[in-house]
Amino acid sequence: MTAVVLGASRGIGWAVARQLVADGREVRAVTRSGGVPEGAEDVRGDLMDRASTLKAVEGASVIHMAANVFYSNWLEMLPTMVENAIAAAEAVGAKIVFADNLYAYGPVSGPLTEDTPERPAGPKEKLRSELGKRLRAASVPVATCRSSDYYGPGGTGSLSGELVVKPMAAGKAAMWFWPLDLPHTFAYLADTARAQIVLGDDERADGKVWHAPAAETLTVREFVALTGQVLGNARKPLRLPAWGVTVGSLFDKRLRGSGEMDHQRTAPWVVDHSAFEATFGPLPVTPHEQAIEETARWYRG
């Protein structure tokens, strides 16, 4: 039984492939340019090309759809990538586990649960909602794993990683562009990967949206302070103006369009994962202290 991970060179795809290998599973890690976890079959594939995608998933029993692109390319590329992944899964009869985020909900008030109505406001939020619905309408089983902002080894582009853990691991101050005293759920990448694997192995997950378990929700200031305690760095965070993201996006295309999601960081953002554990049992999550230490070690390495 082969598990195929689409987008296995970084982020959630890399973490899923890494854990599947550790579990002794047969893993095919599909990327455009390599950089997959050791022990996985390293396969090149282009999700913008249907024939390439079909070839990459031959013999798959489950497909973890974790490929992503820069914000600036979402509207242009993600619909094609998802359609090709669906067509490939349907051709081989494989289940899809979709690595999703929380954008489809749009602005919310109160904790997010799987029953929170989807009211996407901006174009990227609307796209994520549409992609999720399209996937769940496929003729093969699909489980959707939604995660809050993550950090951890392999988590390139993570806000909490790049703005907090990475600079503090180097002895510098954390940076943040939004209010510091709001609760925000930060997920550890390895925990989200484990949740995805659980969903891939259990048919009770099929056809539904699930929130990946995460450690306790802290305010951003508390998360920064805890990072400082773990890393022995007492520097206070630099509270930078929100317009700095807009200016930064002129030089870094990863930031372009991120302002659409500012509501996630200017109001409480608390993610409830009780439905996951009520269905599949407790998923031991990594305490923030351990997760911060492991993430800092990865950045330093």
KEKOL-435494 format. One line per 8 residues: number of its first residue (from 1); their letters; for each residue x, y, z of C-alpha. Coordinates in nm, 2 decimals. Layout:
# KEKOL-435494
NUM	A	X/Y/Z  ...;
# end
This chain:
# KEKOL-435494
1	MTAVVLGA	0.00/0.00/0.00  0.17/0.31/-0.12  0.11/0.66/0.03  0.19/0.94/-0.21  0.27/1.28/-0.08  0.22/1.56/-0.33  0.44/1.86/-0.23  0.68/1.67/-0.01;
9	SRGIGWAV	0.98/1.91/-0.01  0.86/2.15/0.26  0.59/2.23/0.51  0.32/1.98/0.59  0.40/1.75/0.29  0.76/1.71/0.41  0.64/1.64/0.77  0.38/1.39/0.65;
17	ARQLVADG	0.64/1.20/0.43  0.89/1.20/0.71  0.65/1.05/0.96  0.52/0.79/0.72  0.88/0.68/0.66  0.93/0.66/1.03  0.62/0.44/1.06  0.77/0.20/0.81;
25	REVRAVTR	0.53/0.28/0.54  0.60/0.28/0.16  0.61/0.65/0.07  0.64/0.82/-0.26  0.74/1.18/-0.22  0.65/1.39/-0.52  0.81/1.73/-0.58  0.92/1.95/-0.87;
33	SGGVPEGA	1.28/1.98/-0.75  1.36/1.73/-0.48  1.46/1.78/-0.12  1.24/1.50/0.03  1.29/1.32/0.36  1.54/1.04/0.36  1.38/0.70/0.31  1.10/0.82/0.08;
41	EDVRGDLM	1.09/0.74/-0.29  1.20/1.06/-0.46  0.98/1.13/-0.76  0.96/1.44/-0.98  0.62/1.55/-1.08  0.44/1.87/-1.20  0.09/1.91/-1.07  0.02/2.16/-1.34;
49	DRASTLKA	0.05/1.88/-1.59  -0.22/1.61/-1.57  -0.01/1.33/-1.73  0.27/1.40/-1.49  0.04/1.39/-1.19  -0.12/1.06/-1.31  0.22/0.90/-1.35  0.33/1.02/-1.00;
57	VEGASVIH	0.03/0.86/-0.82  0.04/0.52/-0.99  -0.04/0.24/-0.74  -0.13/0.48/-0.46  -0.38/0.38/-0.19  -0.38/0.73/-0.03  -0.27/1.06/-0.17  -0.18/1.35/0.07;
65	MAANVFYS	-0.24/1.66/-0.13  0.00/1.91/0.04  0.14/2.10/-0.25  0.12/2.48/-0.24  0.25/2.79/-0.42  0.32/3.15/-0.34  0.01/3.36/-0.25  0.07/3.56/-0.58;
73	NWLEMLPT	0.01/3.23/-0.78  -0.29/3.09/-0.59  -0.57/3.20/-0.82  -0.37/3.11/-1.13  -0.23/2.77/-1.02  -0.42/2.60/-0.73  -0.74/2.52/-0.92  -0.55/2.33/-1.19;
81	MVENAIAA	-0.33/2.15/-0.93  -0.64/2.04/-0.74  -0.83/1.93/-1.05  -0.52/1.72/-1.16  -0.49/1.57/-0.82  -0.86/1.47/-0.82  -0.83/1.32/-1.17  -0.53/1.12/-1.07;
89	AEAVGAKI	-0.69/0.99/-0.75  -1.00/0.89/-0.94  -0.79/0.71/-1.20  -0.62/0.49/-0.94  -0.90/0.48/-0.69  -0.70/0.64/-0.41  -0.83/0.83/-0.11  -0.72/1.20/-0.09;
97	VFADNLYA	-0.62/1.37/0.24  -0.63/1.75/0.17  -0.39/1.96/0.37  -0.60/2.27/0.42  -0.59/2.59/0.63  -0.86/2.79/0.79  -0.91/3.06/0.53  -1.24/2.93/0.40;
105	YGPVSGPL	-1.42/3.04/0.72  -1.34/3.41/0.66  -1.37/3.65/0.95  -1.52/3.49/1.26  -1.62/3.57/1.61  -1.55/3.31/1.88  -1.37/2.98/1.86  -1.36/2.80/1.53;
113	TEDTPERP	-1.51/2.45/1.51  -1.59/2.24/1.21  -1.95/2.36/1.23  -1.84/2.73/1.19  -2.01/2.86/0.87  -1.79/2.93/0.58  -1.82/3.31/0.50  -1.51/3.38/0.30;
121	AGPKEKLR	-1.47/3.75/0.22  -1.15/3.79/0.01  -1.05/3.62/-0.31  -0.80/3.37/-0.15  -1.06/3.28/0.12  -1.32/3.22/-0.15  -1.08/3.01/-0.35  -1.00/2.79/-0.05;
129	SELGKRLR	-1.37/2.74/0.02  -1.43/2.65/-0.35  -1.14/2.41/-0.36  -1.25/2.23/-0.05  -1.60/2.18/-0.18  -1.47/2.06/-0.52  -1.25/1.80/-0.35  -1.53/1.67/-0.13;
137	AASVPVAT	-1.74/1.63/-0.44  -1.49/1.39/-0.60  -1.58/1.03/-0.66  -1.31/0.90/-0.43  -1.30/0.94/-0.05  -1.16/1.28/0.07  -1.07/1.39/0.42  -0.99/1.75/0.48;
145	CRSSDYYG	-0.74/1.84/0.75  -0.74/2.21/0.85  -0.46/2.35/1.06  -0.40/2.68/1.22  -0.08/2.87/1.17  0.20/2.62/1.21  0.57/2.62/1.30  0.83/2.34/1.32;
153	PGGTGSLS	1.11/2.17/1.12  1.03/2.20/0.75  0.79/2.49/0.81  0.93/2.74/0.56  0.71/3.05/0.54  0.56/3.00/0.89  0.48/3.34/1.06  0.55/3.22/1.41;
161	GELVVKPM	0.86/3.04/1.29  1.01/3.31/1.08  0.91/3.60/1.30  0.95/3.45/1.64  1.15/3.13/1.67  1.41/3.19/1.40  1.53/3.53/1.52  1.52/3.43/1.88;
169	AAGKAAMW	1.72/3.12/1.81  1.98/3.35/1.67  1.98/3.57/1.98  1.77/3.84/1.82  1.43/3.98/1.91  1.11/3.84/1.78  0.91/4.06/1.54  0.53/4.10/1.51;
177	FWPLDLPH	0.32/4.33/1.30  -0.01/4.29/1.48  -0.14/4.31/1.84  0.06/4.10/2.08  -0.21/4.03/2.35  -0.46/3.83/2.14  -0.50/3.46/2.18  -0.38/3.27/1.87;
185	TFAYLADT	-0.36/2.90/1.81  -0.02/2.79/1.68  0.00/2.43/1.57  0.32/2.23/1.56  0.39/2.09/1.21  0.46/1.73/1.33  0.13/1.72/1.52  -0.06/1.83/1.21;
193	ARAQIVLG	0.12/1.57/1.00  0.03/1.30/1.25  -0.34/1.41/1.23  -0.33/1.39/0.85  -0.20/1.04/0.87  -0.47/0.94/1.11  -0.73/1.08/0.87  -0.58/0.89/0.58;
201	DDERADGK	-0.60/0.56/0.77  -0.96/0.59/0.90  -1.27/0.58/0.68  -1.46/0.77/0.95  -1.27/1.08/0.83  -1.41/1.05/0.48  -1.62/1.34/0.33  -1.56/1.56/0.63;
209	VWHAPAAE	-1.35/1.86/0.75  -1.14/1.81/1.06  -0.93/2.05/1.27  -0.58/1.92/1.35  -0.51/1.91/1.72  -0.27/2.16/1.86  -0.11/2.25/2.20  -0.29/2.51/2.42;
217	TLTVREFV	-0.37/2.85/2.27  -0.16/3.13/2.40  -0.15/3.50/2.33  0.13/3.60/2.09  0.31/3.77/2.38  0.29/3.46/2.59  0.42/3.25/2.30  0.72/3.49/2.25;
225	ALTGQVLG	0.79/3.49/2.63  0.78/3.11/2.63  1.02/3.09/2.33  1.25/3.32/2.52  1.24/3.10/2.83  1.32/2.79/2.62  1.60/2.95/2.43  1.75/3.17/2.70;
233	NARKPLRL	1.67/3.49/2.52  1.51/3.77/2.73  1.48/4.02/2.44  1.13/4.18/2.42  0.95/4.15/2.09  0.96/4.43/1.84  0.61/4.55/1.76  0.63/4.67/1.40;
241	PAWGVTVG	0.36/4.86/1.22  0.11/4.66/1.01  0.20/4.85/0.70  0.54/4.70/0.72  0.39/4.38/0.57  0.27/4.58/0.27  0.61/4.73/0.22  0.78/4.40/0.26;
249	SLFDKRLR	0.55/4.24/0.00  0.71/4.47/-0.26  1.04/4.28/-0.21  0.91/3.93/-0.11  0.64/3.77/-0.32  0.56/3.53/-0.04  0.39/3.82/0.14  0.18/3.95/-0.15;
257	GSGEMDHQ	-0.18/3.92/-0.07  -0.13/3.83/0.29  -0.31/4.14/0.41  -0.64/3.97/0.31  -0.60/3.75/0.62  -0.51/4.03/0.87  -0.84/3.96/1.05  -0.69/3.63/1.17;
265	RTAPWVVD	-0.43/3.83/1.36  -0.62/4.14/1.47  -0.89/3.94/1.66  -0.88/3.63/1.87  -0.81/3.32/1.66  -0.88/3.01/1.86  -0.92/2.67/1.70  -1.12/2.39/1.86;
273	HSAFEATF	-1.02/2.04/1.77  -1.24/1.85/2.01  -1.43/1.68/1.72  -1.11/1.51/1.61  -1.03/1.36/1.95  -1.40/1.26/2.01  -1.39/1.06/1.69  -1.03/0.92/1.67;
281	GPLPVTPH	-0.92/0.94/2.03  -0.66/1.16/2.19  -0.37/1.26/1.97  -0.07/1.34/2.19  0.04/1.69/2.09  0.39/1.82/2.14  0.41/2.07/2.43  0.51/2.42/2.30;
289	EQAIEETA	0.83/2.40/2.50  0.95/2.09/2.32  0.82/2.21/1.98  1.01/2.54/2.02  1.33/2.37/2.11  1.31/2.13/1.81  1.22/2.42/1.57  1.51/2.63/1.69;
297	RWYRG	1.75/2.33/1.64  1.62/2.30/1.29  1.67/2.67/1.21  2.02/2.66/1.36  2.11/2.35/1.16;
# end
